[in-house]
Amino acid sequence: MTEKVLAVVAAKTGYPQDMLDLDLDLEADLGIDTVKQAETFAAIREAFNIPVQEGLNLRDYPTLQAVVGFVGRTARPGRARGAAAATPAAAPISQSPISQLPASDPVADKVLDVVAEKTGYPKDMLDFDLDLEADLGIDTVKQAETFAAIRESFNIPVQEGLNLREYPTLQSVIGFVHTNRHLAGRRRGRLATPAPAPIASSDPIPISHRQSLNAAPVAGLSIANF
């Protein structure tokens, strides 16, 4: 089991497997930010058929030893299917109108579509000011998966060192998209700028014509006249 966990972590992070010490802190020692931790954790869950657990907090699993312990406690034969069936639906939240952004904002609308699809919440119940974790109960793993889906929807490249804690609400996530969508568009524009067309040069006078011009003297003139 430990070997399989290390193999998944090595594949997701690029670290050689023999360099992954179980006691190293994922963020402080290995420099793995919360987004990459969440993606790695999700891959480990899939590798061991562990269902999504509501309220899971990555801060409770700071080392590989803690992650291996989590797998040992939860990856039991036949547990995944039963646990998935027994997982209660997310408690509904009080509905409130969405008025913080214009209804015509296509970015906000698309972000809400992705979040609704990834979390199961009805789109019209997603208020921009609600805290994703505290109010909606979306754990850091699910937040990372949702954030990744939003990036892909808007063709925003992966950003090293991105911290999910800086985007606790849908309002802040939409702000991130507005900012980085334009930056990504400008980068693509610079890459796509065509090279200037070469300036067409006038056709040179053929050699045969130059020779004939040099050879034919003007009638009535000679070097002696000058």
N, C-alpha and C positions, 0 to 999 in steps of 0.2 A: 504493500500500500504506500509506504513512504517513497519507494522508488518511483512509483507512478505519479505521485504528487510532484516530486522533484522534476520528473520528465516534463510534466505539463508546465511547470514554472519556467524551466529552461527554454522550452519552446516559445513561451509567451514573452519572455524578457530578454532572451539572447545570452543569458549567463551560461557558461559551461556548467553542466550538472555537478561535476566534482568540486566546484567552487561554492556551492550552495550549502552553507552551514545552517543547521536547523535553528541555532540560537541567534542568528543575525536578524536585526530589525529590518523589515521590508523597506521602510521609508528612510529611516535614519542611516542604516548601514549600506543598503543596496540601492538607495535612491529611486525606489519604485513609487511613483506618485499614486494618489488615490484612484485616479481613473484606470491606470494600468493594473493596480491591485484588484479593482472590481472586475475588470475583464479577465484577469487570471483566475480569480475566485469563481467566476461564472464558468470558465472552462473546466475547472476542477469539479464543480458540481455536475456538469454534463458528463465528464469522464467517469464519475461514480454513480450516475443516475440519482443524484440527490435533488429533491424538489426545491423550488424557491421557498424561502422561509421569510415570512413577514417580520419586519422589525430587526432583521439581521444587521449588525453594525460592524464594519470592518475594523474599527478601533479595538474590538474585542479579540482580534486575531493579528497581532502586530508582527509575529514571527512565523517562520515555516513550521516550527514545532507546534504552535497553536493551530495552524491550518491543518496539519496532519491529525491533531487531536480532534478537531471538528469533523474531519472525514471519518475517523474511527468511531465517533459517537453516532453519526447520522447515516453512514453508508452501510445499511444492513440489507440482506437479501429480502426482496419483496416489499421493502419499506417505501420505495419511491412511488409505486402505483397507489398503494393504500394511503400514503400521506398526501398525495396530490388530490385524491378523491375527498379526503377529510379536511383539506384546507378550507377554512371558511372564507366566504367572499368578503371583500373589504367593506367596512361599515360605511353606509352612505353619509355624506356630509351635507350640511345645510346648503341649499341652493341660493346663490346670490348672483345678481346680474353682472355681466362682464362689461364694464364701462370705462376701464382705465385706458384702453387703446381704441382707436377708431375701428368701427366694424369692418371697414374696407381694407384694413391692413392685411395684405396677403401673407406676410411673414408670421404674424401672430396666429392667423387662421391655420397655417400649415403646421406650426409648432403644436398647436392644440390637437390637431389630427394625429400627429405622431404620439403625443403623450397619451391621448385617449386609447390609441391602439396598443401601446406598450403596457399601460397600467390597468386597463379595463374600466376606467372611470368614464361616465358619459361626458361628452365634450361640453355640454352646457352647464355642467357642475364644476368645471375647472375655473376657479377664481385666480386671477393673476397674483394676488397678494398672499395667498395661502402658502405656508412653508411646506415644501415637498415631503420632508421627513416628519416634522412635528404635527402638521395638520392632515396631510394626506397619507401618512404611514408608508411612504415610498422609501425603502432602505437604500443604502449607498450602492449596493450592487445593481438594483433596478434603476437607480438614478443614472449610473454610468452607462448601462445598456441603452437607456432612453436618450441620454446625451449623445452617444455614438450614433444612434439612428437619426437624430436631428442633424448632426454634422453631415452625415451621408446625404440627407435630403437636400441640403443646401450646398453640397460640394465644398465644405469647409475642411481644410487639411487638419490632420492631428497636430496638436500643439503640446510640446514637451513641457512638463511641469504644471499643467493645468490642474487646478484644485477645485473639486466640486463644491467645497464649502463656500466658495466665492459666488455661487449661483444657487442660493437656497430656495428661490421662488421662481414661478413661471415668468414673472416680469423681468427678472434678472437674466433668465435664459433667453428670452426674446431680445433683450438688449445685447447679449453676446452675439446672437445671430445677426442682428442689424449691423453691428460693428465689423464682425469678421467676414460677413458675406461681401461687403464692399471691398475689404482688404484683399480677399481672395480674388474678386473680380478684377481689381487693378493689377494684381500679380499676373493673372492669366492674360490681361490686356497687354502688359509689357512683353510677355513671352510671345504673344501672337502678332506683335507689331512687325509688319513686313519690312525687309531691307529696302532702302531707297533704290529706285530703278536706275540703272546706269544711264548716263547722259549719252545720247546718240551722237557720235562724231560724224562730221561730214566725210563723204567718200573721198579718199585721196585721189589725186590725179594719176591715172595709170602711167606707168613708166614710159610706155611707148609714146604717149602724148607729150610728156615732158621732154623726151628726146627730140620729138619733132619740133616743139616750140623752140628749143635751144638751137636746133640745126638750121632752121629756116630764117635767114636774115630778112629784114624789112627792105623792100625795094627802094633803091636810091640812097641807102645809108650804108656806111662802112665804118670801121674803127677809125679811119683817117678823118672822118667828118667831126669826130669828137676831139 
